[in-house]
Amino acid sequence: MAWYQCSIRGENFPGAILGKKGLIGFFATRVVEADSTEEAETKALANLKEEKELKVAAIHRTEEARVFFEEITELQRRPIHKRGGFTFFEQ
């Protein structure tokens, strides 16, 4: 298995994530171990869905929320640190 760095952009997420009205987006980078870029995308998306920072009550969820993988890069060696966190922006 190889390690992959996934650059991710989210759009049309509920502002309630940040205690705001309206929609927000985010940028995130995640590192996963996988057999292919397709598996890396699947694993990174599954991990995002479990992250507490993106959890919001069902009443605030939106059907328009989307996640885009802008780049998936195979790393030459195992990462020292797996990256986390989000950079949020208003839409």
Gaussian input, Z-matrix of N, CA and C with variables (Angstrom, degrees):
# hf/3-21g

backbone

0 1
 N
 C     1     B1
 C     2     B2     1     A1
 N     3     B3     2     A2     1     D1
 C     4     B4     3     A3     2     D2
 C     5     B5     4     A4     3     D3
 N     6     B6     5     A5     4     D4
 C     7     B7     6     A6     5     D5
 C     8     B8     7     A7     6     D6
 N     9     B9     8     A8     7     D7
 C    10    B10     9     A9     8     D8
 C    11    B11    10    A10     9     D9
 N    12    B12    11    A11    10    D10
 C    13    B13    12    A12    11    D11
 C    14    B14    13    A13    12    D12
 N    15    B15    14    A14    13    D13
 C    16    B16    15    A15    14    D14
 C    17    B17    16    A16    15    D15
 N    18    B18    17    A17    16    D16
 C    19    B19    18    A18    17    D17
 C    20    B20    19    A19    18    D18
 N    21    B21    20    A20    19    D19
 C    22    B22    21    A21    20    D20
 C    23    B23    22    A22    21    D21
 N    24    B24    23    A23    22    D22
 C    25    B25    24    A24    23    D23
 C    26    B26    25    A25    24    D24
 N    27    B27    26    A26    25    D25
 C    28    B28    27    A27    26    D26
 C    29    B29    28    A28    27    D27
 N    30    B30    29    A29    28    D28
 C    31    B31    30    A30    29    D29
 C    32    B32    31    A31    30    D30
 N    33    B33    32    A32    31    D31
 C    34    B34    33    A33    32    D32
 C    35    B35    34    A34    33    D33
 N    36    B36    35    A35    34    D34
 C    37    B37    36    A36    35    D35
 C    38    B38    37    A37    36    D36
 N    39    B39    38    A38    37    D37
 C    40    B40    39    A39    38    D38
 C    41    B41    40    A40    39    D39
 N    42    B42    41    A41    40    D40
 C    43    B43    42    A42    41    D41
 C    44    B44    43    A43    42    D42
 N    45    B45    44    A44    43    D43
 C    46    B46    45    A45    44    D44
 C    47    B47    46    A46    45    D45
 N    48    B48    47    A47    46    D46
 C    49    B49    48    A48    47    D47
 C    50    B50    49    A49    48    D48
 N    51    B51    50    A50    49    D49
 C    52    B52    51    A51    50    D50
 C    53    B53    52    A52    51    D51
 N    54    B54    53    A53    52    D52
 C    55    B55    54    A54    53    D53
 C    56    B56    55    A55    54    D54
 N    57    B57    56    A56    55    D55
 C    58    B58    57    A57    56    D56
 C    59    B59    58    A58    57    D57
 N    60    B60    59    A59    58    D58
 C    61    B61    60    A60    59    D59
 C    62    B62    61    A61    60    D60
 N    63    B63    62    A62    61    D61
 C    64    B64    63    A63    62    D62
 C    65    B65    64    A64    63    D63
 N    66    B66    65    A65    64    D64
 C    67    B67    66    A66    65    D65
 C    68    B68    67    A67    66    D66
 N    69    B69    68    A68    67    D67
 C    70    B70    69    A69    68    D68
 C    71    B71    70    A70    69    D69
 N    72    B72    71    A71    70    D70
 C    73    B73    72    A72    71    D71
 C    74    B74    73    A73    72    D72
 N    75    B75    74    A74    73    D73
 C    76    B76    75    A75    74    D74
 C    77    B77    76    A76    75    D75
 N    78    B78    77    A77    76    D76
 C    79    B79    78    A78    77    D77
 C    80    B80    79    A79    78    D78
 N    81    B81    80    A80    79    D79
 C    82    B82    81    A81    80    D80
 C    83    B83    82    A82    81    D81
 N    84    B84    83    A83    82    D82
 C    85    B85    84    A84    83    D83
 C    86    B86    85    A85    84    D84
 N    87    B87    86    A86    85    D85
 C    88    B88    87    A87    86    D86
 C    89    B89    88    A88    87    D87
 N    90    B90    89    A89    88    D88
 C    91    B91    90    A90    89    D89
 C    92    B92    91    A91    90    D90
 N    93    B93    92    A92    91    D91
 C    94    B94    93    A93    92    D92
 C    95    B95    94    A94    93    D93
 N    96    B96    95    A95    94    D94
 C    97    B97    96    A96    95    D95
 C    98    B98    97    A97    96    D96
 N    99    B99    98    A98    97    D97
 C   100   B100    99    A99    98    D98
 C   101   B101   100   A100    99    D99
 N   102   B102   101   A101   100   D100
 C   103   B103   102   A102   101   D101
 C   104   B104   103   A103   102   D102
 N   105   B105   104   A104   103   D103
 C   106   B106   105   A105   104   D104
 C   107   B107   106   A106   105   D105
 N   108   B108   107   A107   106   D106
 C   109   B109   108   A108   107   D107
 C   110   B110   109   A109   108   D108
 N   111   B111   110   A110   109   D109
 C   112   B112   111   A111   110   D110
 C   113   B113   112   A112   111   D111
 N   114   B114   113   A113   112   D112
 C   115   B115   114   A114   113   D113
 C   116   B116   115   A115   114   D114
 N   117   B117   116   A116   115   D115
 C   118   B118   117   A117   116   D116
 C   119   B119   118   A118   117   D117
 N   120   B120   119   A119   118   D118
 C   121   B121   120   A120   119   D119
 C   122   B122   121   A121   120   D120
 N   123   B123   122   A122   121   D121
 C   124   B124   123   A123   122   D122
 C   125   B125   124   A124   123   D123
 N   126   B126   125   A125   124   D124
 C   127   B127   126   A126   125   D125
 C   128   B128   127   A127   126   D126
 N   129   B129   128   A128   127   D127
 C   130   B130   129   A129   128   D128
 C   131   B131   130   A130   129   D129
 N   132   B132   131   A131   130   D130
 C   133   B133   132   A132   131   D131
 C   134   B134   133   A133   132   D132
 N   135   B135   134   A134   133   D133
 C   136   B136   135   A135   134   D134
 C   137   B137   136   A136   135   D135
 N   138   B138   137   A137   136   D136
 C   139   B139   138   A138   137   D137
 C   140   B140   139   A139   138   D138
 N   141   B141   140   A140   139   D139
 C   142   B142   141   A141   140   D140
 C   143   B143   142   A142   141   D141
 N   144   B144   143   A143   142   D142
 C   145   B145   144   A144   143   D143
 C   146   B146   145   A145   144   D144
 N   147   B147   146   A146   145   D145
 C   148   B148   147   A147   146   D146
 C   149   B149   148   A148   147   D147
 N   150   B150   149   A149   148   D148
 C   151   B151   150   A150   149   D149
 C   152   B152   151   A151   150   D150
 N   153   B153   152   A152   151   D151
 C   154   B154   153   A153   152   D152
 C   155   B155   154   A154   153   D153
 N   156   B156   155   A155   154   D154
 C   157   B157   156   A156   155   D155
 C   158   B158   157   A157   156   D156
 N   159   B159   158   A158   157   D157
 C   160   B160   159   A159   158   D158
 C   161   B161   160   A160   159   D159
 N   162   B162   161   A161   160   D160
 C   163   B163   162   A162   161   D161
 C   164   B164   163   A163   162   D162
 N   165   B165   164   A164   163   D163
 C   166   B166   165   A165   164   D164
 C   167   B167   166   A166   165   D165
 N   168   B168   167   A167   166   D166
 C   169   B169   168   A168   167   D167
 C   170   B170   169   A169   168   D168
 N   171   B171   170   A170   169   D169
 C   172   B172   171   A171   170   D170
 C   173   B173   172   A172   171   D171
 N   174   B174   173   A173   172   D172
 C   175   B175   174   A174   173   D173
 C   176   B176   175   A175   174   D174
 N   177   B177   176   A176   175   D175
 C   178   B178   177   A177   176   D176
 C   179   B179   178   A178   177   D177
 N   180   B180   179   A179   178   D178
 C   181   B181   180   A180   179   D179
 C   182   B182   181   A181   180   D180
 N   183   B183   182   A182   181   D181
 C   184   B184   183   A183   182   D182
 C   185   B185   184   A184   183   D183
 N   186   B186   185   A185   184   D184
 C   187   B187   186   A186   185   D185
 C   188   B188   187   A187   186   D186
 N   189   B189   188   A188   187   D187
 C   190   B190   189   A189   188   D188
 C   191   B191   190   A190   189   D189
 N   192   B192   191   A191   190   D190
 C   193   B193   192   A192   191   D191
 C   194   B194   193   A193   192   D192
 N   195   B195   194   A194   193   D193
 C   196   B196   195   A195   194   D194
 C   197   B197   196   A196   195   D195
 N   198   B198   197   A197   196   D196
 C   199   B199   198   A198   197   D197
 C   200   B200   199   A199   198   D198
 N   201   B201   200   A200   199   D199
 C   202   B202   201   A201   200   D200
 C   203   B203   202   A202   201   D201
 N   204   B204   203   A203   202   D202
 C   205   B205   204   A204   203   D203
 C   206   B206   205   A205   204   D204
 N   207   B207   206   A206   205   D205
 C   208   B208   207   A207   206   D206
 C   209   B209   208   A208   207   D207
 N   210   B210   209   A209   208   D208
 C   211   B211   210   A210   209   D209
 C   212   B212   211   A211   210   D210
 N   213   B213   212   A212   211   D211
 C   214   B214   213   A213   212   D212
 C   215   B215   214   A214   213   D213
 N   216   B216   215   A215   214   D214
 C   217   B217   216   A216   215   D215
 C   218   B218   217   A217   216   D216
 N   219   B219   218   A218   217   D217
 C   220   B220   219   A219   218   D218
 C   221   B221   220   A220   219   D219
 N   222   B222   221   A221   220   D220
 C   223   B223   222   A222   221   D221
 C   224   B224   223   A223   222   D222
 N   225   B225   224   A224   223   D223
 C   226   B226   225   A225   224   D224
 C   227   B227   226   A226   225   D225
 N   228   B228   227   A227   226   D226
 C   229   B229   228   A228   227   D227
 C   230   B230   229   A229   228   D228
 N   231   B231   230   A230   229   D229
 C   232   B232   231   A231   230   D230
 C   233   B233   232   A232   231   D231
 N   234   B234   233   A233   232   D232
 C   235   B235   234   A234   233   D233
 C   236   B236   235   A235   234   D234
 N   237   B237   236   A236   235   D235
 C   238   B238   237   A237   236   D236
 C   239   B239   238   A238   237   D237
 N   240   B240   239   A239   238   D238
 C   241   B241   240   A240   239   D239
 C   242   B242   241   A241   240   D240
 N   243   B243   242   A242   241   D241
 C   244   B244   243   A243   242   D242
 C   245   B245   244   A244   243   D243
 N   246   B246   245   A245   244   D244
 C   247   B247   246   A246   245   D245
 C   248   B248   247   A247   246   D246
 N   249   B249   248   A248   247   D247
 C   250   B250   249   A249   248   D248
 C   251   B251   250   A250   249   D249
 N   252   B252   251   A251   250   D250
 C   253   B253   252   A252   251   D251
 C   254   B254   253   A253   252   D252
 N   255   B255   254   A254   253   D253
 C   256   B256   255   A255   254   D254
 C   257   B257   256   A256   255   D255
 N   258   B258   257   A257   256   D256
 C   259   B259   258   A258   257   D257
 C   260   B260   259   A259   258   D258
 N   261   B261   260   A260   259   D259
 C   262   B262   261   A261   260   D260
 C   263   B263   262   A262   261   D261
 N   264   B264   263   A263   262   D262
 C   265   B265   264   A264   263   D263
 C   266   B266   265   A265   264   D264
 N   267   B267   266   A266   265   D265
 C   268   B268   267   A267   266   D266
 C   269   B269   268   A268   267   D267
 N   270   B270   269   A269   268   D268
 C   271   B271   270   A270   269   D269
 C   272   B272   271   A271   270   D270

   B1=1.4605
   B2=1.5184
   B3=1.3130
   B4=1.4598
   B5=1.5231
   B6=1.3131
   B7=1.4647
   B8=1.5173
   B9=1.3383
   B10=1.4591
   B11=1.5250
   B12=1.3238
   B13=1.4671
   B14=1.5175
   B15=1.3261
   B16=1.4633
   B17=1.5267
   B18=1.3180
   B19=1.4664
   B20=1.5238
   B21=1.3337
   B22=1.4626
   B23=1.5284
   B24=1.3386
   B25=1.4693
   B26=1.5179
   B27=1.3197
   B28=1.4530
   B29=1.5184
   B30=1.3119
   B31=1.4676
   B32=1.5195
   B33=1.3139
   B34=1.4672
   B35=1.5328
   B36=1.3109
   B37=1.4563
   B38=1.5244
   B39=1.3156
   B40=1.4656
   B41=1.5344
   B42=1.3325
   B43=1.4580
   B44=1.5128
   B45=1.3289
   B46=1.4699
   B47=1.5264
   B48=1.3260
   B49=1.4635
   B50=1.5231
   B51=1.3350
   B52=1.4694
   B53=1.5222
   B54=1.3300
   B55=1.4579
   B56=1.5175
   B57=1.3311
   B58=1.4675
   B59=1.5185
   B60=1.3350
   B61=1.4619
   B62=1.5216
   B63=1.2983
   B64=1.4628
   B65=1.5184
   B66=1.3302
   B67=1.4532
   B68=1.5246
   B69=1.3182
   B70=1.4588
   B71=1.5285
   B72=1.3055
   B73=1.4513
   B74=1.5154
   B75=1.3090
   B76=1.4658
   B77=1.5200
   B78=1.3086
   B79=1.4579
   B80=1.5163
   B81=1.3244
   B82=1.4604
   B83=1.5223
   B84=1.3060
   B85=1.4555
   B86=1.5127
   B87=1.3084
   B88=1.4573
   B89=1.5245
   B90=1.3203
   B91=1.4593
   B92=1.5182
   B93=1.3301
   B94=1.4648
   B95=1.5262
   B96=1.3063
   B97=1.4601
   B98=1.5266
   B99=1.3373
   B100=1.4660
   B101=1.5225
   B102=1.3356
   B103=1.4648
   B104=1.5218
   B105=1.3465
   B106=1.4668
   B107=1.5233
   B108=1.3326
   B109=1.4656
   B110=1.5197
   B111=1.3278
   B112=1.4641
   B113=1.5290
   B114=1.3273
   B115=1.4621
   B116=1.5306
   B117=1.3294
   B118=1.4651
   B119=1.5215
   B120=1.3265
   B121=1.4742
   B122=1.5277
   B123=1.3160
   B124=1.4647
   B125=1.5316
   B126=1.3268
   B127=1.4699
   B128=1.5286
   B129=1.3322
   B130=1.4636
   B131=1.5262
   B132=1.3237
   B133=1.4626
   B134=1.5271
   B135=1.3146
   B136=1.4703
   B137=1.5248
   B138=1.3197
   B139=1.4716
   B140=1.5276
   B141=1.3318
   B142=1.4676
   B143=1.5224
   B144=1.3180
   B145=1.4625
   B146=1.5241
   B147=1.3144
   B148=1.4597
   B149=1.5326
   B150=1.3267
   B151=1.4639
   B152=1.5239
   B153=1.3130
   B154=1.4652
   B155=1.5274
   B156=1.3285
   B157=1.4658
   B158=1.5249
   B159=1.3208
   B160=1.4638
   B161=1.5202
   B162=1.3083
   B163=1.4688
   B164=1.5227
   B165=1.3248
   B166=1.4513
   B167=1.5316
   B168=1.3024
   B169=1.4679
   B170=1.5265
   B171=1.3201
   B172=1.4690
   B173=1.5244
   B174=1.3175
   B175=1.4653
   B176=1.5359
   B177=1.3411
   B178=1.4663
   B179=1.5310
   B180=1.3087
   B181=1.4685
   B182=1.5175
   B183=1.3313
   B184=1.4535
   B185=1.5288
   B186=1.3069
   B187=1.4698
   B188=1.5261
   B189=1.3220
   B190=1.4649
   B191=1.5221
   B192=1.3344
   B193=1.4692
   B194=1.5240
   B195=1.3230
   B196=1.4596
   B197=1.5218
   B198=1.3239
   B199=1.4575
   B200=1.5238
   B201=1.3270
   B202=1.4624
   B203=1.5215
   B204=1.3147
   B205=1.4627
   B206=1.5177
   B207=1.3252
   B208=1.4616
   B209=1.5181
   B210=1.3514
   B211=1.4601
   B212=1.5259
   B213=1.3159
   B214=1.4592
   B215=1.5225
   B216=1.3250
   B217=1.4552
   B218=1.5159
   B219=1.3224
   B220=1.4656
   B221=1.5244
   B222=1.3130
   B223=1.4612
   B224=1.5219
   B225=1.3168
   B226=1.4570
   B227=1.5280
   B228=1.3248
   B229=1.4691
   B230=1.5150
   B231=1.3078
   B232=1.4655
   B233=1.5306
   B234=1.3398
   B235=1.4735
   B236=1.5233
   B237=1.3139
   B238=1.4648
   B239=1.5205
   B240=1.3366
   B241=1.4643
   B242=1.5244
   B243=1.3078
   B244=1.4576
   B245=1.5189
   B246=1.3104
   B247=1.4584
   B248=1.5170
   B249=1.3002
   B250=1.4506
   B251=1.5077
   B252=1.2996
   B253=1.4492
   B254=1.5125
   B255=1.3159
   B256=1.4515
   B257=1.5187
   B258=1.3043
   B259=1.4625
   B260=1.5211
   B261=1.3170
   B262=1.4713
   B263=1.5285
   B264=1.3275
   B265=1.4576
   B266=1.5195
   B267=1.3279
   B268=1.4661
   B269=1.5194
   B270=1.3265
   B271=1.4654
   B272=1.5021
   A1=109.44
   A2=115.11
   A3=122.42
   A4=109.70
   A5=115.82
   A6=122.34
   A7=108.62
   A8=115.51
   A9=121.96
   A10=110.38
   A11=115.05
   A12=121.48
   A13=107.72
   A14=116.10
   A15=122.34
   A16=110.09
   A17=116.23
   A18=121.96
   A19=107.08
   A20=115.70
   A21=121.79
   A22=110.71
   A23=115.74
   A24=122.14
   A25=107.37
   A26=116.75
   A27=122.31
   A28=109.72
   A29=116.88
   A30=121.57
   A31=110.46
   A32=115.60
   A33=123.86
   A34=113.81
   A35=115.88
   A36=120.44
   A37=109.00
   A38=117.72
   A39=119.94
   A40=111.73
   A41=115.02
   A42=120.79
   A43=112.78
   A44=117.47
   A45=121.51
   A46=111.57
   A47=117.57
   A48=121.04
   A49=110.08
   A50=115.38
   A51=121.37
   A52=111.92
   A53=117.35
   A54=120.67
   A55=112.64
   A56=117.32
   A57=122.00
   A58=110.10
   A59=114.94
   A60=120.91
   A61=108.15
   A62=115.95
   A63=120.10
   A64=112.09
   A65=114.19
   A66=120.68
   A67=111.37
   A68=114.62
   A69=120.74
   A70=109.17
   A71=115.17
   A72=122.38
   A73=108.98
   A74=115.79
   A75=119.31
   A76=111.15
   A77=114.07
   A78=123.06
   A79=106.30
   A80=116.32
   A81=121.14
   A82=108.70
   A83=115.90
   A84=122.29
   A85=107.58
   A86=115.80
   A87=120.95
   A88=109.23
   A89=115.58
   A90=122.32
   A91=108.06
   A92=116.08
   A93=121.18
   A94=109.82
   A95=114.59
   A96=121.01
   A97=107.43
   A98=116.87
   A99=120.53
   A100=110.45
   A101=115.12
   A102=121.43
   A103=113.21
   A104=117.40
   A105=120.95
   A106=109.45
   A107=116.43
   A108=119.64
   A109=110.33
   A110=117.10
   A111=120.03
   A112=110.73
   A113=116.20
   A114=119.66
   A115=110.41
   A116=117.25
   A117=120.85
   A118=110.17
   A119=117.34
   A120=121.56
   A121=110.39
   A122=116.53
   A123=121.16
   A124=111.11
   A125=116.53
   A126=120.62
   A127=111.31
   A128=116.99
   A129=119.83
   A130=110.90
   A131=117.40
   A132=121.19
   A133=110.48
   A134=117.50
   A135=120.88
   A136=110.78
   A137=116.47
   A138=120.29
   A139=111.22
   A140=117.38
   A141=120.76
   A142=111.15
   A143=116.83
   A144=120.97
   A145=112.07
   A146=117.47
   A147=121.76
   A148=113.62
   A149=117.60
   A150=120.46
   A151=111.04
   A152=114.61
   A153=120.90
   A154=112.44
   A155=118.53
   A156=121.02
   A157=112.42
   A158=117.47
   A159=120.66
   A160=112.87
   A161=117.40
   A162=121.10
   A163=109.73
   A164=115.58
   A165=121.45
   A166=107.51
   A167=116.07
   A168=120.47
   A169=110.41
   A170=115.75
   A171=121.45
   A172=112.66
   A173=117.53
   A174=121.56
   A175=112.14
   A176=117.27
   A177=121.79
   A178=113.39
   A179=117.88
   A180=120.19
   A181=111.22
   A182=114.81
   A183=120.69
   A184=110.51
   A185=115.83
   A186=121.55
   A187=111.75
   A188=117.15
   A189=121.68
   A190=113.28
   A191=118.14
   A192=121.17
   A193=109.91
   A194=116.25
   A195=122.29
   A196=110.33
   A197=114.99
   A198=121.85
   A199=107.97
   A200=116.27
   A201=122.52
   A202=109.17
   A203=115.88
   A204=120.43
   A205=106.86
   A206=115.78
   A207=120.26
   A208=112.09
   A209=115.87
   A210=119.85
   A211=108.92
   A212=115.81
   A213=121.83
   A214=106.38
   A215=115.89
   A216=121.79
   A217=110.44
   A218=116.52
   A219=120.00
   A220=108.59
   A221=116.65
   A222=121.74
   A223=110.18
   A224=115.79
   A225=120.73
   A226=112.84
   A227=116.00
   A228=120.41
   A229=109.51
   A230=114.83
   A231=121.11
   A232=109.45
   A233=116.89
   A234=119.16
   A235=111.38
   A236=115.72
   A237=121.09
   A238=109.16
   A239=116.25
   A240=122.62
   A241=108.86
   A242=115.87
   A243=119.28
   A244=106.53
   A245=116.99
   A246=120.69
   A247=110.88
   A248=115.51
   A249=121.23
   A250=109.08
   A251=116.59
   A252=121.41
   A253=113.20
   A254=113.95
   A255=122.18
   A256=109.35
   A257=116.67
   A258=123.08
   A259=105.28
   A260=116.70
   A261=122.18
   A262=110.59
   A263=116.17
   A264=121.57
   A265=109.22
   A266=115.57
   A267=121.14
   A268=109.08
   A269=115.28
   A270=119.96
   A271=110.41
   D1=152.73
   D2=179.58
   D3=-116.04
   D4=168.64
   D5=175.49
   D6=-105.15
   D7=138.23
   D8=-178.81
   D9=-127.09
   D10=139.78
   D11=173.88
   D12=-102.88
   D13=123.81
   D14=-176.94
   D15=-111.08
   D16=120.36
   D17=174.69
   D18=-94.86
   D19=121.11
   D20=-169.43
   D21=-123.61
   D22=141.91
   D23=174.09
   D24=-125.67
   D25=129.50
   D26=175.26
   D27=-110.32
   D28=142.78
   D29=179.74
   D30=-135.17
   D31=151.97
   D32=174.36
   D33=63.96
   D34=35.39
   D35=174.47
   D36=-87.69
   D37=151.58
   D38=-177.48
   D39=-67.11
   D40=133.95
   D41=177.86
   D42=-60.96
   D43=-17.93
   D44=178.98
   D45=-57.24
   D46=-22.94
   D47=175.61
   D48=-55.39
   D49=-36.53
   D50=-179.16
   D51=-106.80
   D52=9.06
   D53=-177.49
   D54=74.85
   D55=27.57
   D56=-179.16
   D57=-120.59
   D58=164.24
   D59=173.77
   D60=-90.34
   D61=163.18
   D62=178.09
   D63=84.03
   D64=-168.44
   D65=-177.05
   D66=-105.31
   D67=151.61
   D68=177.29
   D69=-131.95
   D70=165.38
   D71=173.83
   D72=-130.36
   D73=175.90
   D74=178.34
   D75=-153.81
   D76=159.90
   D77=168.97
   D78=-118.65
   D79=143.19
   D80=178.89
   D81=-152.22
   D82=152.40
   D83=173.04
   D84=-123.21
   D85=130.23
   D86=179.09
   D87=-130.24
   D88=144.97
   D89=178.87
   D90=-116.08
   D91=128.57
   D92=-179.09
   D93=-135.24
   D94=156.32
   D95=174.62
   D96=-98.81
   D97=129.14
   D98=-175.38
   D99=-156.94
   D100=167.86
   D101=178.34
   D102=-87.57
   D103=-16.64
   D104=-177.21
   D105=-157.70
   D106=169.54
   D107=177.04
   D108=-65.65
   D109=-34.44
   D110=179.14
   D111=-64.62
   D112=-43.15
   D113=178.54
   D114=-67.94
   D115=-36.38
   D116=177.70
   D117=-60.66
   D118=-43.29
   D119=178.47
   D120=-62.19
   D121=-44.95
   D122=-179.97
   D123=-61.91
   D124=-45.02
   D125=-179.21
   D126=-67.00
   D127=-43.72
   D128=-179.70
   D129=-62.83
   D130=-40.40
   D131=178.51
   D132=-65.17
   D133=-43.70
   D134=178.06
   D135=-61.19
   D136=-40.19
   D137=177.94
   D138=-64.81
   D139=-42.51
   D140=178.81
   D141=-59.47
   D142=-41.52
   D143=-178.30
   D144=-63.20
   D145=-21.84
   D146=-179.41
   D147=-94.83
   D148=-7.45
   D149=-175.23
   D150=-75.39
   D151=130.75
   D152=-175.47
   D153=-62.87
   D154=-28.54
   D155=-178.85
   D156=-63.88
   D157=-23.19
   D158=-179.18
   D159=-101.07
   D160=0.10
   D161=179.96
   D162=-74.34
   D163=137.32
   D164=179.10
   D165=-151.03
   D166=150.72
   D167=179.27
   D168=-58.17
   D169=146.89
   D170=-177.18
   D171=-54.30
   D172=-33.32
   D173=-178.68
   D174=-61.85
   D175=-25.61
   D176=-177.58
   D177=-96.09
   D178=-8.88
   D179=-176.26
   D180=-66.70
   D181=152.75
   D182=-178.67
   D183=-129.25
   D184=140.16
   D185=178.25
   D186=-70.64
   D187=-18.31
   D188=-176.03
   D189=-82.82
   D190=-9.55
   D191=-178.17
   D192=-60.32
   D193=131.63
   D194=-178.86
   D195=-138.84
   D196=150.18
   D197=175.69
   D198=-122.26
   D199=133.16
   D200=179.61
   D201=-121.77
   D202=133.68
   D203=175.15
   D204=-93.15
   D205=107.68
   D206=-176.14
   D207=-78.39
   D208=-31.23
   D209=179.39
   D210=-160.12
   D211=138.81
   D212=173.20
   D213=-127.80
   D214=118.53
   D215=-174.76
   D216=-120.10
   D217=129.90
   D218=174.74
   D219=-75.95
   D220=128.93
   D221=180.00
   D222=-84.72
   D223=149.14
   D224=-178.75
   D225=-76.30
   D226=-21.89
   D227=179.19
   D228=-150.76
   D229=168.19
   D230=179.32
   D231=-61.06
   D232=135.34
   D233=-179.23
   D234=-70.16
   D235=148.37
   D236=175.78
   D237=-72.95
   D238=-43.03
   D239=179.05
   D240=-130.25
   D241=138.01
   D242=170.88
   D243=-83.91
   D244=130.50
   D245=-178.38
   D246=-77.07
   D247=154.23
   D248=177.44
   D249=-146.99
   D250=-170.89
   D251=177.71
   D252=87.04
   D253=172.87
   D254=-177.25
   D255=-138.96
   D256=150.48
   D257=165.95
   D258=-114.91
   D259=111.37
   D260=-177.05
   D261=-93.56
   D262=151.77
   D263=174.51
   D264=-143.45
   D265=151.26
   D266=177.70
   D267=-83.38
   D268=147.96
   D269=179.37
   D270=-109.06

